[in-house]
Amino acid sequence: MAEAIIVNEKDELAKQEQPDILHDEVLANSDLMNDAFDGENREHEMGVWDAAKQHPWACFWAFIMCFTIISNRTTSPLLGKTTADAPQVMESFDMFLNGNFVALTAFQEEYGVYVEGSGWTIPTKWQSALFQSGQCGAFVGVFLAGPVTNRLGYRWTTIVALMLMNATIFISFFANSLTLLVVGQALEGVPWGFFIANAPAYASEIVPLALRGACTATLQMSWSIGSIIVAGATYGYNKRDDEWAWRVPLALQWLFPTPLLILIFLAPESPWWLIRRGRRAEALRSIERLGVESAEHAQNSLAMMERTVEIEAKMGGNPTLLDLFKGTDLRRTTITCLMYASQNFAGNLIANQATFFFEQAGISPDKAFQLNLINSCLQFVANGLSWPLTAYFDRRTIYLYGTTTNIVLLFLLGICASIHQSEATNYAQAVLGIVISFVFAGTLGPISYSIISETSSIRLRALSTAVGRAAYYVAEIPMIYLASQLLNPTGWNLAGKCGYVWGGTAVICWLMAFFFLPELKHRSYREADILFNRKVPARKFKSTIIDVAENE
């Protein structure tokens, strides 16, 4: 009996894996091609507000997937006496939490060393280790995410990662040494990598063209939500003088994985992923669940997806990591990696080490935690403002002007820290830190995710976002050490003068974007494929006309 059940289950799985459409017939089917034309034209004609009204469920599920980043943000060493960016909401919660730990008096006294003139502090090497361990784990996770997602899909990959997240939180919560806390963070980092790799890809694939910018920008809002929760929790417990000052905030991580796991289980799979697997009927059901006005529109959207998948399939077989570095995909991979890595160089490190930065600027510890909470709330406001920005302005415009603004502010911060110091200059540095964070959260941060999700091909998307995030970690890990050295009393103790360093790196980011960043707003995935295949220069992407009937 048991053997019969196993055989039946294997047969059912085999049926699911069998494609119910042959993609090599798609481009030869005139009726299907006409449907594809209609589907793509309809997406181009749809405005932001119309798309939101017609696809509320697509927006909802995109937001839920992006929300997985919150829990990662809260345990990072960055908001405390270390530096660097942290992953999304699940990732956001965890990463920001570690950052606040090192600024907690009870944590410093338990695990730190006494520095004459500065009091108790966590040594720089341990500050770096606390954050780098999570990033190293995430580095492993993002490389696993691509192949696993290609096999299991976005839903089941995320569900497995959420289950793993629940388990690994136990290690951090019960840790009784910095060593064990570092190990716990490393293991938590693995599911973080899955979340950050899958969230932008899934969000971009399930929403209409007009909503891609706003919905992928939600990722940055997830960071902010996580940082608000962490800032509130650590502010509420920062006056405690026992271990619960950091164990209670750690326990808050368990608030997220189980509810999110249930919601993701109920979510539809990406129809693009289902089409790539040849599961046409399931893809149609997903399209209908995501919200369409009629069965005809659902068929048009399905045909549009089938057409694009077939065009890409003719360029190569089953996707592999090596495909990311071949032909025109190498250019797309390079852009994705540069956009991810640049998040570490244009003011984000100031934002993510806010509490410790305020203390080093001469603000009292209690007021530093208060300012950090204000800073986190303002980031949330900036994220909300990014939605209309992405709707009305081009991706390149937002990125270049946002970077220019932060370059000016970062150099002003350095100048302010270089003159004779007083209470006025201390608060001026704190305000500049908040404004830099606000600008990043409203421009560079959210628009980077939009660019990343639009640049990769459909065939390689899961792999591309994973490798791009890996590039982020490769750039970030040494920057964590550098940022710790810049601020820490046991390091270079530069305080606001670090603005000179980050201002200089932001200039490099601006130059790279000006020459190499293409404009993909209002471009379908088919049009993006054609533009890259034609090797169109970045600054001519917007003006190049692509006919709806072209299949190159």
C-alpha positions as CSV (number, residue, x, y, z in Angstrom):
1,M,0.0,0.0,0.0
2,A,2.8,2.4,1.0
3,E,4.7,1.6,-2.2
4,A,1.6,2.3,-4.3
5,I,1.2,5.7,-2.7
6,I,4.8,6.5,-3.3
7,V,4.5,5.5,-7.0
8,N,1.3,7.6,-7.4
9,E,3.0,10.6,-5.8
10,K,6.0,10.2,-8.2
11,D,3.6,9.9,-11.2
12,E,1.8,13.1,-10.1
13,L,5.1,15.0,-9.7
14,A,6.2,13.8,-13.1
15,K,3.0,15.0,-14.7
16,Q,3.4,18.5,-13.1
17,E,6.9,18.7,-14.6
18,Q,5.7,17.8,-18.1
19,P,5.2,20.9,-20.1
20,D,1.7,21.4,-21.5
21,I,2.8,23.6,-24.4
22,L,5.7,23.3,-26.8
23,H,7.4,26.7,-26.9
24,D,8.9,26.2,-30.3
25,E,5.4,26.5,-31.8
26,V,4.6,29.8,-30.2
27,L,6.2,32.2,-32.7
28,A,4.7,30.3,-35.6
29,N,1.1,30.6,-34.2
30,S,-0.4,33.7,-35.8
31,D,-3.4,33.8,-33.4
32,L,-1.1,33.6,-30.4
33,M,1.2,36.3,-31.8
34,N,-1.8,38.6,-32.2
35,D,-2.8,38.0,-28.6
36,A,0.8,38.7,-27.6
37,F,0.8,42.0,-29.5
38,D,-2.5,43.0,-27.8
39,G,-1.2,42.0,-24.4
40,E,2.0,44.1,-24.7
41,N,0.2,47.1,-26.2
42,R,-2.3,47.0,-23.3
43,E,0.5,47.1,-20.8
44,H,2.1,50.1,-22.5
45,E,-1.2,51.9,-22.5
46,M,-2.0,51.2,-18.9
47,G,-1.3,54.0,-16.4
48,V,0.0,53.6,-12.8
49,W,-3.4,54.2,-11.2
50,D,-5.3,52.1,-13.7
51,A,-2.8,49.2,-13.2
52,A,-3.2,49.5,-9.4
53,K,-7.0,49.4,-9.6
54,Q,-7.0,46.5,-12.0
55,H,-4.3,44.4,-10.2
56,P,-4.7,45.0,-6.5
57,W,-3.9,41.3,-5.7
58,A,-0.7,41.6,-7.7
59,C,0.3,44.6,-5.6
60,F,-0.6,42.8,-2.4
61,W,1.4,39.6,-3.2
62,A,4.4,41.7,-4.4
63,F,4.3,43.6,-1.1
64,I,4.1,40.4,0.9
65,M,7.2,38.9,-0.8
66,C,9.1,42.1,-0.3
67,F,8.1,42.1,3.4
68,T,10.3,39.0,3.9
69,I,13.2,41.4,4.0
70,I,12.0,43.1,7.3
71,S,13.2,40.4,9.7
72,N,16.7,40.4,8.3
73,R,17.1,44.1,8.9
74,T,16.7,44.1,12.6
75,T,19.7,42.3,13.9
76,S,22.5,44.0,12.0
77,P,25.5,45.6,13.6
78,L,25.1,48.6,11.4
79,L,22.8,50.8,13.3
80,G,25.0,50.4,16.3
81,K,28.8,50.8,16.3
82,T,29.3,49.2,13.0
83,T,28.4,50.0,9.5
84,A,26.9,48.7,6.3
85,D,23.6,48.0,4.6
86,A,21.3,45.3,5.7
87,P,18.9,43.1,3.6
88,Q,15.1,43.6,3.4
89,V,12.3,43.3,6.0
90,M,13.2,39.9,7.5
91,E,16.8,40.7,6.6
92,S,16.2,44.3,7.7
93,F,15.1,43.4,11.2
94,D,18.0,41.1,11.9
95,M,20.7,43.3,10.5
96,F,19.7,46.5,12.1
97,L,19.3,44.7,15.5
98,N,23.0,43.8,15.6
99,G,23.9,47.4,14.8
100,N,21.9,48.6,17.8
101,F,23.3,46.0,20.1
102,V,26.8,47.4,20.0
103,A,25.4,50.8,21.1
104,L,23.5,49.2,24.1
105,T,25.2,49.9,27.4
106,A,24.3,46.5,28.9
107,F,25.7,44.7,25.8
108,Q,28.9,46.8,25.9
109,E,29.4,46.1,29.5
110,E,28.8,42.4,29.1
111,Y,30.9,41.8,26.0
112,G,33.1,44.9,25.5
113,V,36.3,46.4,26.7
114,Y,36.9,49.6,28.6
115,V,38.5,52.4,26.6
116,E,39.9,55.4,28.5
117,G,37.8,58.5,27.5
118,S,35.2,56.5,25.6
119,G,33.9,54.0,28.3
120,W,32.8,50.5,27.4
121,T,32.9,49.6,23.8
122,I,32.7,46.5,21.6
123,P,36.2,46.0,19.9
124,T,36.2,46.8,16.2
125,K,37.0,43.2,15.2
126,W,33.9,41.9,17.0
127,Q,31.7,44.7,15.6
128,S,32.8,43.7,12.1
129,A,32.4,40.0,12.8
130,L,28.9,40.5,14.1
131,F,27.8,42.0,10.9
132,Q,30.1,40.2,8.5
133,S,29.0,36.8,9.7
134,G,25.4,37.5,8.6
135,Q,26.6,38.9,5.3
136,C,28.8,35.8,4.7
137,G,25.9,33.6,5.4
138,A,23.8,35.6,3.0
139,F,26.5,35.4,0.4
140,V,26.1,31.6,0.5
141,G,22.3,32.0,0.5
142,V,22.1,34.1,-2.7
143,F,24.2,31.6,-4.7
144,L,21.9,28.8,-3.5
145,A,18.8,30.8,-4.3
146,G,19.2,30.9,-8.0
147,P,19.4,27.2,-8.8
148,V,16.9,26.3,-6.0
149,T,14.4,28.9,-7.3
150,N,14.8,27.7,-10.9
151,R,13.9,24.2,-9.6
152,L,11.2,24.9,-7.0
153,G,9.8,28.3,-7.9
154,Y,9.7,31.5,-5.9
155,R,7.0,30.3,-3.5
156,W,8.4,27.1,-2.2
157,T,12.0,28.4,-2.1
158,T,10.8,31.3,0.1
159,I,8.7,28.9,2.3
160,V,11.8,26.7,2.9
161,A,13.9,29.8,3.7
162,L,11.3,31.0,6.2
163,M,11.3,27.6,8.0
164,L,15.1,27.8,8.2
165,M,14.8,31.3,9.5
166,N,12.6,30.2,12.4
167,A,15.1,27.5,13.4
168,T,18.3,29.6,13.2
169,I,16.8,32.4,15.4
170,F,17.1,30.0,18.4
171,I,20.9,30.1,18.1
172,S,21.1,33.9,18.3
173,F,18.5,34.2,21.1
174,F,20.2,31.7,23.4
175,A,23.8,32.8,22.5
176,N,25.9,33.4,25.7
177,S,29.0,34.7,23.9
178,L,30.0,36.9,21.0
179,T,31.4,33.8,19.3
180,L,28.0,32.0,19.4
181,L,26.1,35.2,18.4
182,V,28.4,35.4,15.4
183,V,27.7,31.8,14.5
184,G,23.9,32.4,14.9
185,Q,24.1,35.4,12.6
186,A,26.0,33.4,10.0
187,L,23.4,30.7,9.9
188,E,20.6,33.3,9.8
189,G,22.3,34.9,6.8
190,V,21.6,31.9,4.6
191,P,17.8,32.4,4.4
192,W,18.4,36.2,4.2
193,G,20.2,35.5,0.9
194,F,17.1,33.7,-0.4
195,F,14.8,36.6,0.6
196,I,16.9,39.3,-1.0
197,A,17.5,37.3,-4.2
198,N,13.8,36.3,-4.7
199,A,11.9,39.4,-3.6
200,P,12.8,41.8,-6.4
201,A,12.5,39.2,-9.0
202,Y,9.1,37.9,-7.9
203,A,7.7,41.4,-7.4
204,S,8.8,42.5,-10.9
205,E,7.3,39.4,-12.6
206,I,3.8,39.5,-11.1
207,V,2.9,43.2,-11.6
208,P,2.0,45.1,-14.8
209,L,4.7,47.2,-16.5
210,A,3.4,50.4,-15.1
211,L,3.7,49.1,-11.5
212,R,7.2,47.6,-11.7
213,G,9.0,50.7,-10.4
214,A,6.6,51.3,-7.4
215,C,6.3,47.6,-6.4
216,T,10.0,46.9,-6.5
217,A,10.7,50.1,-4.6
218,T,8.6,48.6,-1.8
219,L,11.8,46.6,-1.0
220,Q,13.4,49.8,0.4
221,M,10.2,50.5,2.5
222,S,10.6,47.0,4.0
223,W,14.1,48.0,5.1
224,S,12.6,51.1,6.8
225,I,9.8,49.2,8.5
226,G,12.4,46.8,9.9
227,S,14.6,49.7,11.1
228,I,11.6,51.4,12.8
229,I,10.8,48.2,14.7
230,V,14.4,47.8,15.8
231,A,14.9,51.4,16.6
232,G,11.7,51.4,18.8
233,A,12.6,48.1,20.5
234,T,16.2,49.1,21.2
235,Y,15.2,52.5,22.4
236,G,12.7,51.0,24.7
237,Y,15.2,48.6,26.2
238,N,18.4,50.6,26.0
239,K,18.2,51.7,29.6
240,R,18.0,48.1,30.9
241,D,21.1,46.9,32.6
242,D,20.6,43.1,32.0
243,E,20.7,40.6,29.2
244,W,17.1,41.3,28.2
245,A,18.2,44.6,26.8
246,W,19.2,42.6,23.7
247,R,17.5,39.3,24.1
248,V,14.0,40.7,23.9
249,P,14.7,42.5,20.6
250,L,16.2,39.3,19.3
251,A,13.0,37.4,20.2
252,L,11.0,39.8,18.2
253,Q,12.4,38.2,15.1
254,W,9.9,35.3,15.6
255,L,7.0,37.7,14.9
256,F,7.6,37.5,11.2
257,P,8.5,34.1,9.7
258,T,5.4,32.0,10.5
259,P,2.7,34.5,9.4
260,L,4.7,35.2,6.3
261,L,5.1,31.5,5.6
262,I,1.3,31.1,5.7
263,L,0.8,34.0,3.3
264,I,3.5,32.9,0.9
265,F,1.9,29.5,0.8
266,L,-1.4,31.1,-0.3
267,A,0.3,33.3,-2.9
268,P,0.3,32.5,-6.6
269,E,3.5,31.4,-8.3
270,S,5.1,33.8,-10.8
271,P,3.4,33.1,-14.2
272,W,6.7,33.8,-15.9
273,W,8.4,31.0,-13.9
274,L,5.5,28.6,-14.7
275,I,5.8,29.5,-18.4
276,R,9.5,28.8,-18.3
277,R,8.7,25.4,-16.9
278,G,6.1,24.8,-19.6
279,R,3.1,24.8,-17.2
280,R,0.7,26.9,-19.3
281,A,-2.5,26.0,-17.5
282,E,-1.1,26.9,-14.1
283,A,0.4,30.1,-15.5
284,L,-3.0,31.1,-16.7
285,R,-4.5,30.5,-13.3
286,S,-1.8,32.6,-11.7
287,I,-2.5,35.5,-14.1
288,E,-6.2,35.3,-13.3
289,R,-5.4,35.3,-9.5
290,L,-3.2,38.4,-9.9
291,G,-6.1,40.4,-11.3
292,V,-7.3,40.9,-14.9
293,E,-10.5,42.5,-16.3
294,S,-11.5,39.5,-18.5
295,A,-10.5,36.1,-19.7
296,E,-9.5,37.7,-23.0
297,H,-6.9,39.9,-21.2
298,A,-5.6,36.9,-19.3
299,Q,-5.0,35.1,-22.5
300,N,-3.3,38.1,-24.0
301,S,-1.0,38.4,-21.0
302,L,-0.2,34.7,-21.2
303,A,0.6,34.9,-24.9
304,M,2.9,37.9,-24.3
305,M,4.8,35.9,-21.7
306,E,5.0,32.8,-23.9
307,R,6.4,34.9,-26.8
308,T,9.1,36.5,-24.7
309,V,10.1,33.2,-23.1
310,E,10.4,31.6,-26.5
311,I,12.5,34.4,-27.9
312,E,14.9,34.0,-24.9
313,A,14.8,30.2,-25.2
314,K,16.2,30.4,-28.7
315,M,19.3,32.2,-27.2
316,G,20.2,29.2,-24.9
317,G,19.0,26.1,-23.1
318,N,18.5,25.6,-19.4
319,P,20.0,28.6,-17.5
320,T,23.2,28.2,-15.7
321,L,25.5,30.6,-13.8
322,L,27.9,30.6,-16.6
323,D,25.2,32.0,-18.9
324,L,25.3,35.2,-16.9
325,F,28.8,35.9,-18.3
326,K,28.2,35.1,-21.9
327,G,27.3,37.4,-24.8
328,T,24.9,40.3,-24.1
329,D,24.0,38.8,-20.7
330,L,27.4,39.8,-19.5
331,R,26.5,43.4,-19.9
332,R,23.2,42.9,-18.0
333,T,25.0,41.0,-15.2
334,T,27.6,43.8,-14.9
335,I,24.9,46.5,-14.6
336,T,23.0,44.4,-12.0
337,C,26.2,43.9,-10.0
338,L,27.3,47.5,-10.1
339,M,23.8,48.8,-9.1
340,Y,23.8,46.4,-6.1
341,A,27.4,47.2,-5.1
342,S,26.9,50.9,-5.4
343,Q,24.4,50.9,-2.5
344,N,27.4,50.7,-0.2
345,F,29.1,53.8,-1.5
346,A,26.6,56.7,-1.8
347,G,25.5,57.4,1.8
348,N,23.8,54.2,2.8
349,L,26.5,53.4,5.4
350,I,25.7,56.7,7.2
351,A,22.1,55.7,7.3
352,N,22.7,52.2,8.6
353,Q,25.0,53.2,11.4
354,A,22.9,56.0,12.6
355,T,22.9,55.4,16.3
356,F,26.6,55.1,16.6
357,F,27.2,57.9,14.1
358,F,25.1,60.3,16.3
359,E,27.0,59.3,19.4
360,Q,30.3,59.9,17.6
361,A,29.0,63.3,16.5
362,G,28.7,64.3,20.1
363,I,25.1,63.4,20.8
364,S,24.2,61.8,24.2
365,P,23.4,58.0,24.0
366,D,19.7,58.5,24.9
367,K,19.2,61.3,22.4
368,A,21.2,59.2,19.8
369,F,18.6,56.4,20.1
370,Q,15.8,59.0,19.8
371,L,17.3,60.5,16.7
372,N,17.7,57.0,15.3
373,L,14.0,56.4,15.7
374,I,13.2,59.7,14.0
375,N,15.7,58.8,11.2
376,S,14.0,55.5,10.7
377,C,10.5,57.1,10.5
378,L,11.8,59.7,8.0
379,Q,13.2,56.9,5.9
380,F,9.7,55.4,5.7
381,V,8.3,58.7,4.6
382,A,11.0,59.0,1.9
383,N,10.1,55.5,0.7
384,G,6.5,56.5,0.3
385,L,7.6,59.6,-1.7
386,S,9.6,57.3,-4.0
387,W,6.5,55.8,-5.4
388,P,5.3,58.9,-7.3
389,L,8.9,59.6,-8.2
390,T,9.2,56.3,-9.9
391,A,5.9,56.9,-11.7
392,Y,6.8,60.3,-13.2
393,F,10.6,60.3,-13.6
394,D,13.0,58.1,-15.4
395,R,15.2,55.6,-13.6
396,R,18.4,57.3,-14.7
397,T,17.1,60.7,-13.7
398,I,16.3,59.6,-10.2
399,Y,19.5,57.8,-9.7
400,L,21.8,60.5,-11.0
401,Y,20.1,63.4,-9.2
402,G,19.8,61.5,-6.0
403,T,23.5,60.6,-6.1
404,T,24.4,64.3,-6.9
405,T,22.4,65.5,-3.9
406,N,24.1,63.0,-1.5
407,I,27.6,63.9,-2.9
408,V,27.0,67.5,-1.9
409,L,25.6,66.6,1.5
410,L,28.4,64.1,2.3
411,F,31.1,66.7,1.6
412,L,29.2,69.3,3.7
413,L,29.2,66.7,6.5
414,G,33.0,66.3,6.2
415,I,33.5,70.1,6.2
416,C,31.2,70.5,9.3
417,A,33.3,67.9,11.1
418,S,36.5,69.6,10.2
419,I,35.8,73.0,11.8
420,H,35.9,73.9,15.5
421,Q,33.5,71.6,17.2
422,S,30.6,72.8,19.4
423,E,27.1,71.7,20.3
424,A,25.9,73.4,17.1
425,T,28.3,71.5,14.9
426,N,27.4,68.3,16.6
427,Y,23.7,68.7,15.8
428,A,24.5,69.9,12.3
429,Q,26.4,66.6,11.7
430,A,23.4,64.7,13.1
431,V,21.0,66.6,10.9
432,L,23.1,66.1,7.8
433,G,23.3,62.3,8.6
434,I,19.5,62.2,8.7
435,V,19.1,64.2,5.5
436,I,21.6,61.9,3.7
437,S,19.6,58.9,4.9
438,F,16.4,60.5,3.7
439,V,17.7,61.2,0.2
440,F,19.0,57.6,-0.1
441,A,15.7,56.1,1.1
442,G,13.7,58.2,-1.4
443,T,15.9,57.9,-4.5
444,L,19.0,55.7,-4.7
445,G,17.7,52.8,-2.5
446,P,14.3,52.1,-4.1
447,I,15.3,53.0,-7.7
448,S,18.2,50.5,-7.5
449,Y,15.8,47.7,-6.9
450,S,13.7,48.8,-9.9
451,I,16.7,48.9,-12.1
452,I,18.0,45.5,-10.9
453,S,14.7,43.8,-11.5
454,E,14.3,45.2,-15.0
455,T,17.8,44.7,-16.3
456,S,18.1,40.9,-16.2
457,S,16.5,38.6,-18.8
458,I,13.5,36.5,-17.8
459,R,15.4,33.3,-18.4
460,L,18.3,34.2,-16.1
461,R,16.4,36.4,-13.6
462,A,16.6,34.2,-10.5
463,L,20.3,33.7,-11.1
464,S,21.0,37.3,-12.0
465,T,19.4,38.8,-8.9
466,A,21.3,36.3,-6.8
467,V,24.7,37.1,-8.4
468,G,24.0,40.8,-8.2
469,R,23.3,40.5,-4.5
470,A,26.5,38.5,-4.1
471,A,28.4,41.5,-5.7
472,Y,26.7,43.7,-3.0
473,Y,28.2,41.5,-0.3
474,V,31.6,41.4,-1.9
475,A,31.7,45.2,-1.9
476,E,30.1,45.5,1.5
477,I,32.2,43.2,3.7
478,P,35.4,45.2,3.3
479,M,33.3,48.4,3.7
480,I,32.1,47.2,7.0
481,Y,35.6,47.0,8.3
482,L,36.4,50.4,6.7
483,A,33.3,52.0,8.2
484,S,34.1,50.6,11.6
485,Q,37.6,51.9,11.4
486,L,36.3,55.4,10.4
487,L,34.0,55.8,13.3
488,N,35.2,53.6,16.2
489,P,37.3,55.2,19.0
490,T,39.6,52.2,18.8
491,G,40.0,52.9,15.1
492,W,40.5,56.1,13.2
493,N,37.8,58.0,15.1
494,L,36.9,60.3,12.2
495,A,33.2,60.8,13.1
496,G,31.7,63.2,10.5
497,K,34.9,63.4,8.5
498,C,33.9,60.1,7.0
499,G,31.7,62.2,4.7
500,Y,34.8,62.9,2.6
501,V,35.3,59.2,2.1
502,W,31.7,58.3,1.2
503,G,31.4,61.5,-0.9
504,G,34.4,60.4,-3.0
505,T,33.0,56.9,-3.5
506,A,29.6,58.4,-4.4
507,V,31.3,60.5,-7.2
508,I,32.6,57.2,-8.7
509,C,29.0,55.7,-8.5
510,W,27.7,58.8,-10.4
511,L,30.2,58.5,-13.2
512,M,29.6,54.8,-13.6
513,A,25.8,55.4,-13.8
514,F,26.1,58.3,-16.2
515,F,28.0,56.3,-18.8
516,F,26.7,52.7,-18.3
517,L,23.2,52.8,-16.8
518,P,20.4,52.3,-19.5
519,E,16.9,53.6,-19.2
520,L,14.4,50.7,-19.0
521,K,11.3,52.5,-17.8
522,H,8.2,51.7,-19.9
523,R,10.1,48.9,-21.6
524,S,8.6,45.4,-21.8
525,Y,11.0,42.5,-21.1
526,R,10.9,41.7,-24.9
527,E,11.9,45.2,-25.7
528,A,14.7,45.1,-23.1
529,D,16.0,41.9,-24.7
530,I,16.1,43.5,-28.1
531,L,17.9,46.6,-26.9
532,F,20.6,44.6,-25.2
533,N,21.0,42.3,-28.2
534,R,21.4,45.2,-30.5
535,K,24.1,46.6,-28.1
536,V,22.4,50.0,-28.0
537,P,24.5,52.5,-26.0
538,A,23.1,53.2,-22.5
539,R,22.2,56.8,-23.2
540,K,20.2,55.8,-26.4
541,F,17.9,53.2,-24.7
542,K,15.1,55.7,-24.2
543,S,15.0,57.1,-27.7
544,T,15.3,53.8,-29.6
545,I,12.0,52.6,-31.1
546,I,11.1,48.9,-31.0
547,D,8.2,47.7,-33.0
548,V,5.7,45.4,-31.4
549,A,6.1,42.8,-34.1
550,E,9.9,42.4,-33.8
551,N,11.0,39.1,-32.4
552,E,14.9,39.3,-32.4
